[in-house]
Amino acid sequence: LAWSYDLPVTPNGLGSPLAIDGVLYFPVGHSVIHAMNAQTGELLWQYDPKVYDVAGMRMRAGWGNRGLAYSDGKIFTATLDGRLIAINARDGKEIWSTQTLDEGSSQYITGPPFMMGDLVAIGNGGGDYGPARGYVSAYNARTGEQAWRFYTVPGNPANGFENEAMERA
């Protein structure tokens, strides 16, 4: 055994680690990101998005963060309360944060972000807690601005359709 690190006891430590340039990045609990020296086990930094402080009563079941993404010196994470966050991989400082869910929706995020060139994509869940129209959104990895959104569930036909795919659905 070269080293070990005691993780906080939490029912939702589900995220897979990323290994990049000798550093392990992994989420524990409600999106608390850890960065550790892979050789020594030294904790380099932690980033806590304070999910409970932001979400308040909006919190759903105790599912955790299922993974991270990396691109161009940034770690990307999504939070249960619906934020997509970019963190500086060197020092753990937040670069940007954007809310991807509508206020008051029953949706949440547990899945990992996905990199697509200069875009970071994220989906959502929530149909198990109330009416939720699923979608995948992509954001500019540098700025956090939304680039596009694709609905995976058609909306109300009386309101028209966003595109031909939704009309066919």
N, C-alpha and C positions, 0 to 999 in steps of 0.2 A: 504494500500500500504506500503510494507516494505521498498522498495527502487526502484529507476528507474535510467536508464542510457540512455542518448541521443546518438543514433547511428548516424554516419555521414550520410548525405543525399547522397544516391547513388541509381542508378536504378537497381543495381544488388546485393542486400543483400538477397540472397536466401538460405543460408546455415542453416541447422538445428543445434542447439547447442548440445554439449555433456556435461553431468553432471558426473563428476568423483571426488570422494573424496572431496566433498564440493566446487568444482571449476566448473564454467561454461566455456566452450571453444566454440567459435563460429567464423565463418568467416564473414567479412563484405566487400562489394565491391570486389576489385580484390585481393582476398585471404589475406587480412589483418586479422590476427588471434588475437582475444582478449581472455584473461583469466581473469575471475572475481570471486571474493569470492561470492558464492551463497547466503550466509547469509547476508552480508553487502552491496554488490554491489560495493565493492572496486575493481578498476581495478588493477590487479596484474602485468600484462605485455601485450604488443602488439608485434606482429611480422609482419613486412611488407616485403614481398619478392620483392618489387619494380618491379612489373610485367611490367609496361610501360618502365622502364629503361632497362630491359632485352630484352623485346620483340620488342621494337621499332615499325617499320611499320608492323610487323607480327601480331599485334593485330587485332582481328576480332570484331564482335559485342560485345555489353556490357554485355554479360551473366556473371554471377558471379560464385562463388564457392558454390556448392550445398551441401557441407558437409565435415566432417573430419572423421578420424579414430583414434583409440587409442590402444596402446599395450605397455606393459613393460615400462611405464614412458615416452612414446613418443607420440606426436600428429603428425599425418600424414596429409598432405594437398597436393592437386594438383593445379597447376596454369594454367590459360588460355593459357599461352605461352608454356605449355607442361612439366614443371618441376614437379617432385615428391619430396617432402621435408619432412624430419623428424625434429621435434622440441622438445627440452627438455620441458616436461610438467611443471616442477617446475619453470624454469626461462625464458623460451621463447627463448633460444639460439638455433640457427640452429646446428643440428648434422651432417646432410648430405643433399645434393641436387643433383639430377640427371636429365638430360634432357631425356625425354621418346619419343620425336618426332624427326623425321629426319629434318635436316636443310632444310629450304625452302619449307616444306610441307604446305598444306592448313589446316592441322589438328589443333585441339585445345583440351583442356580438361575443362569440366565444372562439371563432375560427381565426386562423392566422392571416395576416395580410399576404398578398402575392405581388411580386415585382414583375412589371411588364415594361422593360426599357426605362423611360423616365417617368413612368406612372406606377403608382401603388394602388392595388385594387383590394376591396373588402366587401364582403356580403354581410348578411345578418340572419337572425332567426327571430322567433317570437310568435308564430302562429299558434303555438301551444298555450299562449297566455291571453290571446285576444285576436281580433281581426288584424292581420298584418299582410301587407302587399310586399312580397319579397323583391329585392333588387340587388344588383351588384353595381358598385360605384368605383370610379377610378379618380385618383387625385394626383396632381403634380407633385413629384417627390421632393422638389426643392422648396415649394411654397405652401403646399397643402390645399391649394385651390382645386375645387371639383372640376374635372375635365369632362366626364360624362357619367350617365347613369342608365342602366338597362334593367327594366322591370322584368322579372321572371314570372310574374303573375299578372294577367290582364286586369285592368281597372273596371270601373262601372261603364258598360257600353253606352249608356245615356250621355256620358261626358265626352265621348269621342275616344280616339286611340292615338297614342304617341307615335306609332309607326305601323307599317304593314304587318310585321310579325305579331304585334298585339292584336290587331284586327283578325288575323287568321286564327290566333289562339282562342 
